[in-house]
């Protein structure tokens, strides 16, 4: 890795630790047996069309960055089987949870990537996605760490490139400073229109929204959430 590449990775890294509590033997077996079948291989060129990543016919493509426990991703995949979902999550324990749910439900319209989402975004072809979801990302609350927030001009450029014309970028957070940060970054980028006419548009959860453990924690601690939708222009 060159000095320039090292600096780029350091400033773009949006995640912290890769592992939490050690997986039990059965959990590790689930991870090791299922991950190869669902993992996207960036060493190969993207297939044409990209929808052929999935073993079932899909009409739309949707990307979720940092899927956490996987509650939202598996819910959406089962809700809309005609959509192909790619989920990105570097945290090993979270990946195991999602793969376990895939094994239980038989969802075949999901593919995953287990490293830095910027690597996947750089690999993806132009205009390939209908929607990108960034839901409750790490807010990096200390000012000195704000450069590690995933929403940045560089990553918005990446979103803009891989989204189809009129494609959506959906962002949810319970951290006011990150919500305001995202609004300002998208406004200044000029490649996205905020799809809100009144407060209800960003205070109301997305249609069909399943509550996640992160949202439940925020509510217990007295924080309200914002649900922002931006359209590529």
N, C-alpha and C positions, 0 to 999 in steps of 0.2 A: 504494500500500500504506500503510495507516495505521500509526501507531506501535505500536498493540496487535498488529496482524497481523505487523509486523516482529519484535516480541519473541517472538511465538508461533513463528514460523518458525525463529528463531535457537535457541530452546531445544529444538525438536523435531527439527531436522535430524539425521539419523542417518548420513548419508553424507558423505564428504570430497570428493575431486576428481571431476570429471565425465569427464575425458578423460585417457588415458595416451599411449602411443606413437602417433604419427600413423598413421592407417589407410592401407594401400596402396590404390591406385586400385581394384582389383577388390573389396577389402573395403568400401570406401566405396560402390561401386555396389550391392553386396549390401544394405548397410544402407539406402540410399536407395530401393531398389526394393521391398524386402520390408516395411520398417517401416510404411508407411501401411496395408498390408493387415491387419496384426496389432495395430496400436496402438489402445488404447481411447480414445475421445474423451469427455473429461469435460464438454465443453460441451453435450453432449446428455444428456437424461435417461436413466437406466438402462432398458434394454428390459424388458418384461414378457412372458414370464419372462426372468430373467437368462441362462438357458441359451441363449437365442436369439442371444447374442453369438457363438456358434460355428456354423460352417456344417454341422456334423455333429451328430446327436442325442447328448446327454450326459445322464447320470443324476445325477451328483454334481458339485460344484464345489469346487475346491481352489486356495488362494492361496499363492504362495511369494514372500516378501519378501527382496530381495537375493539373486538367484539366481547371482551370481558368474559362473563360466564356463559355467553352464547344464547341467553334467553331470547333476545330480540331476533338474532339471526335465524335460529331454528324455527321460531314462530313465523317469521316472514316466509321462510322457505316452504313450510308446510301450508301456509295460507295461499301462496301463489306459486304452484308447481310449474307454471309456464315461464317463470323467471329463473335465470341462472344467477346464483349468488357466489361471490368470492369474499371470504372473510379473512382478515389479517389479524394475527395475534401472536406476539413473540413469547408471551408468558406460557410456559409449559403446562401448568396446572389448568389454565383456562382452555388450552387446546385439547387437553384430555377430556374435559367436561363436554365440550362441543362434540368431539368424535364419539363419545359414549352415547350422547343423545342421537347422533346420526345413526349409530348402530341400533338403537332402540326403535327409532321411528322409520328407518329405511329411506330417509331423505336422500335423493340421488342428485338433486340440483344444487349441491354445495361443493365448492372447491376452497382450499385454504392455502395461506402462505404464513410461515412462522418466523419471519424476520422483519426487518425494517420495511415499512410500507412504501417508502420512497423508491426502493429497489424494484418493487412490483410496478409502481406507477411509471417508472422509466421504461419498463419492459413492455407495457401495454400499448397497443396500437392507437392511433389517433381516432377520436370520435367513436369509441367502442361501447361506452357505458351510458345507460339511461339515468342512473342515479348513484350518488356516492353518499354514504352515511358516516358521520363522525359523531358518535353519541357518547356523551359523558367522558370526553378525553381527559387525560391527566392535565390539570390546570397549571401545573408548575407555579404555585402561588407566589413564591419569592421573586421579587423583581429581577434579581440576578439570573434567574432561570427562565425568564420569559422567552428568551431566544429559543428555548426548547419546545415551546408550544407548537403543535402541529400546524395550526393555521398561520401561514406566512405567505408573503408574496410568491416565494419560490414554489411552495406547495399548491397555492391557488393557481399558479401557472400550469402545474401538472394536472390539477383537476380540470382546468379549462381545456387542456389538450385532449384528455381521454374522454371527456363527456361529449355526447352527441349534441347537435344544435338543440337548444331548449332543454337540455338535461338538467337534473336537479342536484344540488348540494344541500343536504340536510344536516343541521348541527343542533345538538341538544346539550345543555349544561345547566348546573345549578349554581355556578360561580359567576357572579355579576361582572367581575372584571374580565373574565374570559368571554362572556357574551358581548360586552361592549367592544373588546378587542377584535372579535370576529366581525362584528358589524362594521367597524372602522376599516379593517383590512379588506373586506369585500367591497366596501364603498370605494376605497382608494384604488383597488385593482381595476375597476371599471369593466370587468368581464362578467359580472354577476349582478342581477337585479334581485333585491330583497322582496319576496312575495308576501308583503304584509300591508293591509289597509288600516287595521286598527289593532289595539292591544290583544283582543281575543285571538288574533291570528298567530301570535307568538306565545301566548300563555296557554293555549289549548294543545294537548298532546296530538300527535299525528293520528290520522284515521287508523283504527285497528291497533293502536299502540298497546303493547303488553308492558306492564310495569316491570322494571328491572330492579335488582337488589341495590344498585347505585341510586336509583330514584327513590326507593323506599328509605334508604339511609338519609338522603337529603331531606325528605319530608319529616322524618323523625327528629332531625336536628333543626327543623324550622326554616329550611331554605326552599324557595320556590324554583321551579325550572322554567327555562325558556326553550322554545322549539322553533328554530329559525329555518326557513326555506329560501334558497337562492336559486334563480334560474340562469343558466348560461346564456349570454347574449353575444 
